[in-house]
Amino acid sequence: MNGTSFSGTLKKFEGWDSGTLAGEGYFLAITFDDIPESATAVKVGLVPSASGMAMQELDEDKDAVFKIADKKRQQLRVDVIGDGKVTTTMYSLSGLTLE
């Protein structure tokens, strides 16, 4: 990741048998380790979501997996909630190579 852009190569993966990540595709796994101490919650998700999945709140392991359907249209959205406000950051996926 460079600033608010991801780069690198994603390889096709079989996916899972059921759920929102079911079926073959390209998957991006991220550990969110730069969360401010003042954050009371962090929600993450792809915009637009190919599966229609809503933003999800991170749990204590701070890991998330995203199925990339259209790297040019989709962006990763991160909402950090704390101190009475929501700070939203959008990350570009267009620098990813789908192999």
C-alpha positions in Angstrom: 0.0 0.0 0.0 1.2 3.5 -0.9 -0.8 6.2 0.8 -4.4 5.4 -0.2 -3.6 3.1 -3.1 -3.1 -0.7 -3.1 -0.6 -2.3 -5.5 0.5 -5.9 -5.9 -0.7 -9.1 -7.5 -3.8 -11.1 -6.5 -4.0 -14.7 -7.7 -7.3 -16.4 -8.4 -8.5 -18.5 -5.5 -11.2 -21.2 -5.3 -13.0 -19.3 -2.5 -15.3 -20.8 0.0 -18.3 -23.1 -0.4 -20.9 -20.7 1.1 -21.3 -17.2 2.4 -20.5 -13.8 0.9 -17.0 -15.0 -0.2 -18.3 -18.1 -1.9 -16.9 -19.1 -5.3 -13.8 -18.5 -7.3 -12.3 -15.0 -7.4 -9.6 -12.6 -6.3 -9.3 -12.0 -2.6 -7.5 -9.2 -0.6 -6.7 -10.0 3.0 -5.8 -7.1 5.3 -4.8 -6.7 8.9 -5.7 -3.2 10.1 -2.9 -2.5 12.6 -2.9 1.3 12.4 -6.0 2.0 14.3 -6.0 5.1 16.5 -6.2 4.3 20.3 -9.2 6.8 20.5 -11.2 4.6 18.0 -14.3 2.9 19.6 -15.1 1.0 16.4 -13.8 0.5 12.8 -16.1 -0.5 9.9 -14.7 -1.7 6.6 -16.2 -2.6 3.2 -15.9 -2.4 -0.5 -17.8 0.3 -2.4 -19.6 -0.8 -4.4 -19.9 -4.3 -2.9 -20.3 -6.9 -5.6 -22.2 -9.1 -3.1 -24.3 -6.3 -1.6 -22.6 -6.8 1.8 -22.9 -3.9 4.1 -19.9 -2.3 6.0 -18.6 -4.7 8.7 -17.2 -3.8 12.1 -13.7 -5.2 12.7 -13.4 -7.5 15.7 -10.4 -7.8 18.0 -8.2 -9.7 15.5 -8.5 -6.7 13.1 -8.4 -9.0 10.0 -10.7 -8.7 7.0 -11.0 -10.5 3.6 -12.5 -8.8 0.6 -13.5 -10.4 -2.7 -12.4 -8.1 -5.5 -14.8 -8.1 -8.5 -13.9 -4.9 -10.3 -10.6 -3.2 -9.2 -11.3 -0.1 -11.3 -14.8 0.6 -9.8 -14.4 -0.8 -6.3 -12.7 1.1 -3.5 -12.0 0.0 0.1 -13.8 2.2 2.6 -12.6 2.4 6.2 -14.7 4.3 8.8 -12.9 5.0 12.1 -15.4 5.9 14.8 -14.3 7.7 17.9 -14.2 11.1 19.7 -17.8 11.7 18.6 -17.0 11.6 14.9 -16.5 9.3 11.9 -13.4 9.6 9.8 -13.8 8.0 6.4 -10.8 7.0 4.2 -11.2 5.6 0.7 -8.5 3.3 -0.8 -8.0 2.7 -4.5 -7.7 -0.9 -5.7 -6.8 0.1 -9.3 -3.1 -0.6 -8.8 -3.8 -4.3 -8.1 -2.9 -6.8 -10.8 -5.4 -9.7 -11.1 -3.4 -12.7 -12.3 
